[in-house]
Amino acid sequence: MQTHYYSLMRILVACLLVTAGLFSVCGQEKSPVQQGADSGASLHRGASDSHEGVTIAVDPWTEASRYKAKFAKKSPFTKGIVAIHVSFRNDNDEGLKVSLKSIRLLVQLDEDNRQQLSPLSAEDVADAVMLKNNGRDPTAKRVPIPIPLPGSGAKPERDSNWTALRDACQSAGVPTSVIGGHSTVEGLLYFDLRGEFDLLQNAHLYFPNIVSMSDNNPVSYFDIALGQDSSS
């Protein structure tokens, strides 16, 4: 009887250990929300390039949820405008100046058609978002993205909503073109893709004009593939 008792005890203990192990494994599994967050974090690492003591990192905001913190009421994303978070790090002793207006988003519309898009000002973004019917026509054949000309097109009413959006764009944008020695400047750049966000998969962000503040000597240009993984 004693032997039989101890055999039962061993079986019971083994069952308890197996059950505890199963709970432990289940506890380590991630919920769908956690898995989605991890996947999102992987997508948000962006791309970067470094040379001559300068590092530029870029991160396109391709999910509507990423705009909520900066744009509580109106989001540029809803009107086909992508925001790209850009970080400039200067590890040199001397300051640098970046020509923000010369930055270009290079997109490949098809095999023979490449286009360069200029960054939008805060006013441009506010105008585009407040205008109606500024989105993508899914039935239309892909054509070059129209580049707005100064003074062209009807202007929306610049009311308090327009002003609030413009201010939000300015607040979230790159605050200055000057990067001091051993410092970092970061913010958003805006490009009107007319909702053609799939073009970002093979797009490049081109920085042709960065110079030293002391002697105006240029730094070699940066050409960063947005599909590049910064961990590679």
N, C-alpha and C positions, 0 to 999 in steps of 0.2 A: 504493500500500500504506500509505503514511503517513496519507493521508486516511482510509482505511478503518479504520486503527488508532485514530485519534482519535475517529471516529464511534462505535466500539464502547465506547471509554472514556466518552464522554458518556452513552451509554445506560446503562452500568453505574453511573455516578455518580448518574444520575437515579433508577434503581431503588433504590439504597441510601438516597437521601434520602426517597423515598416510604415505604420500609419503616421508616425511623427515625421518620417522622412518625406512622405507624400505631401504633408502640410507644408513642410519646409520648402519643397520644390515649388508648390503652388504659390507660396508667399513671395518667392523670388520672381515669379512671372509678372510681367508688366501689364497693366491695364491698357485697353485700346487708347485711352487718352495719353498715358505715359509713352506708349509706343509712338504715337503720333508726334508727341513733343520731341522725342529723341530723333525721329526722322526729320522733323522740321529743323532741329538744331544742326543736323548734318547738312541740310540743304543751305543753311544760312551762313556757312563758313566763308563763302565767297572766294575770291582769288586775290593774289597779291604779287608784287614784284619789287625787288630791291636792287639798287646799285648806287655807287658813289655816295654812300651814306644816307640815301633816301629810300623810304619804303612807302609804297602806295598800296592800300588794300581797298577792294571794291566789293560791294554786296548788293545785288539787285533785289528790290523788294517786290517779289512776284506773288505775294499772297495778300489778300485784302485785310486780313487780321493784323498785319504788321503796321498798317497806317493808323490804327485806331488811337494809339497813344498820342500821336502828333496831330491828327486831323479828326477832331471829335464830331464835327458836323458834316463837312464835305470832304471827300477824299479824291485826290487826283486820279487814283487807280480806277475809279468808276467811270472816268471819261477817257480811258485808254492811255493815260500818262503813267510812265514808270518812274519811281524814285530810286536812285542808286546811291547807297551810302558809301561815301568815299572818306578814307582816312589818310592823311599825309603825315608821315613821321620823319623828322629831320634830325639825324644823329650827328650832324656837323656842328662845328663851333659857330659858323656864320649863318645868318638868316638867308632864307630863300623866298623867291616870289613866284607864284604860279599864275599863269594867265588862265583864269577860269573860263573866259569866253572862247578860248581857242580849243578847249577840250571837245572831242568829237566821239559820238557813239557810231561805230562802223557796223552796219547791218547788211547782210547778204539777202537780198530779195529773191534772187534766183541765181543760176549758175553764171550768168553774164551781167548781173545787175547788182552793184554794190552802192550803198548810199551812206553819206555822212550826215548825222543829225547833230545840230547844235543844242546846247543846254538851254532850257527855257528860264526866263526870269520869273520871279514871284508873280509879277503882274500878268505875264503870259499864261501861267498856270491858272490863275484866278479867272482870266478871260475864257480860257478853254473849258474850264469846269462849269462856269455859269452859263455858257452857251448851250443851246439844245442841239440834239442830233449831231453830236460830235464823236460818236462812237464808231465801231467797226461795222461794216455791212457784210455779213457772212456770205451773202450771195455774190458779192462782187469779186472779180478777178483781182489778184494781188498786183498792185501798181505801186510806183514810187510814192512814198509818204510825202504829201504836199508840205513844202516849207512855207510857213506864213510870211507874208511880206508886210513891212511896216505900214500901218494905216489901212490894210486890206480887211474886208469882212466887217460885218456888223458887230458893234461892241455891246456887251450886255450892260444892263444898268448897274452902275458901280455903287451899290447900296451897302448897308452895314454887313450883309452876308459876304459880299465881294471883298470888303475890307478885312473881315475876319479871316477869310481864306488866304488872302495875300499875306497878312501878317503871320499866319501859321506857316506858310511856305518860307517866308524870310527867316523866321525863328528856327526852323528845322534845317535850313540850307547851310552850305559852307559859309562860315561867318566872315572869313577874311582870306585874302589871297597871299598873305605874308605868313610864313612859317618860321618862327624864331629858331635859333640854335638849340638843339636838344629839347625840342618840343613837338607837340602833335596838334594838328587841326583836323576836325572832322565835321561832316554834315552831309546833306542830301543835294544831289544834282537831279534835275528833272528833264525827261525826254518824252516827247509826244510820239508814241508808237501807234496811235489810233487803234489800240486794242490788240495789235499784232505782237503779243508778248512772246510767242514762240520764236520770234526772230532773235531773242536774247540767247538762245541755245548756242548759236555760232557767232555771236557778236563780240566785238572788241571795244574797249574803252581806251582812247588814244590821248596822251598828254604830251603835246609837242613843245611846250614853251614853259620851261622852269629855269630860272636864272638865279645866280648868286646876288645877294643884295649889295655886297661890297664892291665887286668889280664887274657885275653884269655878265659874267661868264655863264654860258648855258650848261645845264645838266642834260645828259643824253635822254632822249625821249623815252616815254613808257608806252607800251602797247600791251594791254592786259586782256587776255581772252576770258570772257565772263564764264565760260563753261569750265575753266581751269579750276582744279581743286587745290586750295592753298596748302593742303597737307602733303601733296605729291612733290 
